[in-house]
Amino acid sequence: MPQTERTSIVSGFYKLPIEKRREFVTQFSNLTQEDLKSFSSGLDLATADRMIENVLGTFELPLGVAVNFLINKKDYLIPMATEESSVVAAASNAAKIARVKGGFSTISSKPLMIGQLQVLHVKDVVSAAQNIMQHKTQLLALANAQDKILVDFGGGAKDIEVRILDSPLGHMIVVHLIVDVRDAMGANAVNTMCEALAPILEEITAGNVRLKILSNLADKRLVKATAIFDKEKMGGDSIIDAFLESYTLASIDPYRAATHNKGIMNGIDAVIIATGNDFRAIEAGAHAYAARTGLYTSLTTYHKNKDGDLVGEIELPMAVGVIGGAANMHPKAKLCRKILGISTAQELAEVVASVGLAQNFAALFALSTVGIQKGHMSLHAKNIAVMAGAQGEEIERLADQLVQDGKVKLDYAKILLEKIRKKS
């Protein structure tokens, strides 16, 4: 596939046999024969044993690819590792609709992470806080001495912030060390710096430092993605109005917002896992950010523009890395980053946020029109067919019949399968 013709638009990609899908992805991402072997090979036990403790084996998830994504005028195929049906298809469909008006556009802040040091048993917290800030230059220099390589790449400790908090234990000081972690997620670098600062902070404050650890509320490392969803492709004004009515509940009610944001994370987590990043950290940061005003609310916002099209936006912390951890150790994670064609953590963050917006749009679009179950159940029906004992061509035939009858249930599937086999 010549570079000038490279596009993530694929008609009927899900209908292609697996080998044809691999062939398309191989051409799109310039994969090698060695890369292709990673599609079928699992994580070897020796590597797994180095990653965690008490290893017994490995656990596989389906790895798919979302198509149609245009982000900042660049085409992407999006690797997604997930066990939930309809996620990949929904993201692909949303990207196709967004593409009509130019796809997704993003902006992101510098990769700044926050390390926290909790200082207790301070007699005069106000004076101690002032004293900390007077030693700011010294503290930053000490922090940067812990990771000269990071500093050489333009990163390192950049700032100190001091907070005074009231608690059942009395007043305490919390020092925030702000670190530019470049293309890493940053936990190890930040934690090491915090450990180094603890003794000197105790001297400065005459207090005791207890916690010394990174915060997963990375609200200085934000990414925002925006897309315009074409009115005609969505089905007109009435559909957009229904969509906005559905969204409004998530914006005011935490019970709905929890499910709404879970749908966002369906897409985000799938990419995070595929690229070897920490989905628990991303989840924690996202949900904490959604509650930053004191009310847990939607991570996305939507409105209608002057042309009557739907405008969607998502903003959330995105502490991802392309170096370190599983991102460098897991062969499939490296392959997925090659498929994405990314080289920086910032670009990965912007891709992930775009997928989150696409996933949320797809879910709300379905809820506002045919309902969430129609598309989901058509895919879930295949699982039920397999559970009922269907094999080969029986699976598609049985699944289609289950959806047509509106009874995607195991007991009914077993009855239908018996009838299909008798007719055959």
Residue pairs with C-beta under 8 A, 6 or more apart in sequence:
1 27
1 28
6 28
6 75
7 75
8 28
8 67
8 68
8 69
8 70
8 75
8 76
8 77
8 95
9 67
9 68
9 75
9 96
9 99
10 24
10 67
10 68
13 21
13 24
13 67
13 92
14 89
16 24
21 65
22 36
22 39
25 31
25 65
25 77
25 339
26 35
26 36
28 77
28 339
29 77
29 338
29 339
29 340
29 341
31 335
31 338
31 339
35 335
35 338
38 331
38 332
38 334
38 335
39 63
39 335
41 331
42 58
42 60
43 58
43 330
43 331
43 332
45 55
45 57
45 58
47 329
47 330
47 331
48 55
48 57
48 58
49 55
50 329
51 326
51 329
51 330
61 81
61 82
61 83
61 273
62 81
62 82
62 83
63 79
63 80
63 81
63 274
63 332
63 336
64 79
64 80
64 81
64 82
64 88
65 77
65 78
65 79
65 80
65 88
65 339
66 77
66 78
66 80
66 88
66 91
66 92
66 95
66 355
66 358
67 77
67 78
67 92
67 95
68 92
68 93
68 95
68 96
68 99
69 75
69 76
69 77
69 78
69 91
69 92
69 95
69 99
69 103
69 104
69 351
69 354
69 355
69 358
70 76
70 95
70 98
70 99
70 102
70 103
70 104
71 103
71 104
71 105
71 106
71 225
71 350
71 351
71 354
72 103
72 104
72 105
72 106
72 350
73 102
73 103
76 340
76 341
76 351
77 339
77 340
78 91
78 271
78 340
78 351
78 355
79 271
79 274
79 275
79 335
79 336
79 339
79 340
80 87
80 88
80 91
80 267
80 270
80 271
80 274
80 355
81 270
81 273
81 274
81 336
82 88
82 266
82 269
82 270
82 273
84 266
85 376
85 379
85 380
85 382
85 383
86 375
86 376
86 379
86 380
87 266
87 267
87 270
87 359
88 270
89 375
89 379
90 267
90 358
90 359
90 362
90 363
90 366
90 375
91 267
91 355
91 358
91 359
91 362
93 362
94 229
94 357
94 358
94 359
94 361
94 362
94 365
95 103
95 104
95 358
97 229
97 230
97 233
97 234
97 361
98 104
98 227
98 228
98 229
98 358
98 361
100 230
100 233
101 227
101 228
101 229
101 230
101 309
102 228
103 227
104 225
104 226
104 227
104 354
104 357
104 358
105 225
105 226
105 227
106 223
106 224
106 225
106 226
106 350
106 353
106 354
107 223
107 224
107 350
108 221
108 222
108 223
108 224
108 318
108 346
108 349
108 350
108 353
109 220
109 221
109 222
109 223
110 180
110 220
110 221
111 155
111 180
111 181
111 182
111 183
111 184
111 186
111 221
111 319
111 345
111 346
112 158
112 178
112 179
112 180
112 181
112 218
112 220
112 221
113 178
113 179
113 181
113 186
113 187
113 190
113 214
113 215
113 218
113 220
113 221
113 319
114 176
114 177
114 178
114 179
114 190
114 214
114 215
114 217
114 218
114 219
114 220
115 176
115 177
115 179
115 190
115 191
115 193
115 194
115 212
115 213
115 214
115 215
116 174
116 175
116 176
116 177
116 194
116 211
116 212
116 213
116 214
116 215
117 174
117 175
117 177
117 194
117 197
117 198
117 201
117 209
117 211
117 212
118 172
118 173
118 174
118 209
118 210
118 211
118 212
119 128
119 172
119 173
119 174
119 175
119 201
119 202
119 205
119 207
119 208
119 209
119 210
120 169
120 172
120 207
120 208
120 209
120 210
121 207
121 208
122 128
122 171
122 172
122 173
122 205
122 206
122 207
123 206
125 164
125 171
125 172
125 173
126 164
128 173
128 204
128 205
128 206
128 207
129 162
129 164
129 173
131 204
131 205
132 139
132 160
132 162
132 173
132 175
132 201
132 204
132 205
133 160
133 162
135 200
135 204
136 160
138 200
139 157
139 160
139 177
139 197
139 200
139 201
140 157
140 158
140 159
140 160
142 196
142 197
142 200
143 156
143 157
143 177
143 179
143 193
143 196
143 197
144 151
144 156
144 157
144 193
145 196
146 189
146 192
146 193
146 196
147 155
147 156
147 189
147 192
147 193
150 156
150 180
150 181
150 182
150 184
150 189
153 182
154 180
154 182
155 179
155 180
155 181
155 182
156 179
156 180
157 177
157 178
157 179
157 193
158 178
158 179
158 180
159 178
160 175
160 176
160 177
160 178
161 175
161 176
161 178
162 173
162 174
162 175
162 176
163 173
163 174
163 175
163 176
164 171
164 172
164 173
164 174
165 171
165 172
165 173
165 174
173 205
173 207
175 197
175 201
176 215
177 190
177 193
177 194
177 197
178 220
179 186
179 189
179 190
179 193
181 189
181 190
181 321
182 345
183 321
183 322
183 323
183 344
183 345
183 346
184 321
184 323
184 324
184 345
185 277
185 278
185 281
185 319
185 320
185 321
185 324
185 325
185 345
186 214
186 319
186 321
187 214
187 278
187 281
188 324
190 214
191 212
191 213
191 214
194 212
194 213
194 214
195 212
197 212
198 209
198 212
199 209
201 207
201 209
202 208
202 209
216 281
216 284
216 285
216 288
216 319
217 284
217 285
217 288
217 289
217 317
218 285
218 317
218 318
218 319
219 285
219 289
219 292
219 317
221 317
221 318
221 319
221 349
222 315
222 316
222 317
222 318
223 315
223 316
223 317
223 318
223 349
223 350
223 352
223 353
224 313
224 314
224 315
224 353
225 313
225 314
225 350
225 353
225 354
225 356
225 357
226 311
226 312
226 313
226 357
227 311
227 312
227 354
227 357
227 358
227 361
228 305
228 309
228 310
228 311
228 312
229 309
229 310
229 311
229 312
229 361
230 309
231 237
231 240
231 307
231 308
231 309
231 310
234 240
234 243
234 310
234 365
235 369
237 308
239 365
239 368
239 369
240 304
240 308
240 309
240 310
242 368
242 369
243 302
243 310
243 364
243 365
243 368
244 302
244 303
244 304
244 310
245 368
246 364
246 367
246 368
247 298
247 300
247 301
247 302
247 364
249 256
250 256
250 257
250 260
250 261
250 297
250 298
250 300
251 257
251 297
251 298
251 301
252 297
254 295
254 296
254 297
257 290
257 296
257 297
257 298
258 296
260 298
260 300
260 360
260 363
260 364
261 286
261 287
261 290
261 298
261 299
263 359
263 360
263 363
264 286
264 299
264 300
264 314
264 356
264 357
264 359
264 360
265 282
265 283
265 286
265 356
266 359
266 363
267 355
267 356
267 358
267 359
267 360
268 279
268 282
268 286
268 352
268 353
268 355
268 356
268 359
269 279
269 282
269 283
270 355
271 351
271 352
271 355
272 278
272 279
272 282
272 320
272 352
273 279
274 332
274 333
274 336
275 320
275 322
275 327
275 333
275 336
275 337
275 340
275 348
276 325
276 326
276 327
276 328
276 329
276 330
276 333
276 334
276 336
276 337
277 320
277 321
277 325
277 326
277 327
277 348
278 319
278 325
281 319
282 317
282 318
282 319
282 320
282 352
285 316
285 317
285 318
285 319
286 299
286 316
286 317
287 296
289 299
289 315
289 316
289 317
290 296
290 297
290 298
290 299
290 316
291 297
299 314
299 315
299 316
299 356
299 360
300 312
300 313
300 314
300 356
300 357
300 360
301 312
301 313
301 314
302 310
302 311
302 312
302 313
302 364
303 310
303 311
304 310
304 311
305 311
312 357
312 360
312 361
313 357
314 353
314 356
314 357
314 360
315 353
316 353
316 356
318 349
318 352
318 353
320 345
320 348
320 349
320 352
321 327
321 345
322 337
322 342
322 343
322 344
322 345
322 348
326 333
327 333
327 334
327 337
328 334
337 348
340 348
340 351
342 348
342 351
363 372
366 372
366 374
366 375
377 403
377 408
378 399
378 403
380 408
381 398
381 399
381 400
381 402
381 403
381 408
382 395
382 396
382 399
384 399
384 402
384 408
384 409
384 410
384 413
385 394
385 395
385 396
385 398
385 399
385 402
385 413
385 417
386 395
387 410
387 413
388 398
388 410
388 413
388 414
388 416
388 417
389 414
389 417
390 397
390 398
390 399
390 413
390 417
394 417
394 420
394 421
397 420
398 413
398 416
398 417
398 420
401 416
401 420
402 408
402 409
402 412
402 413
402 416
405 412
405 416
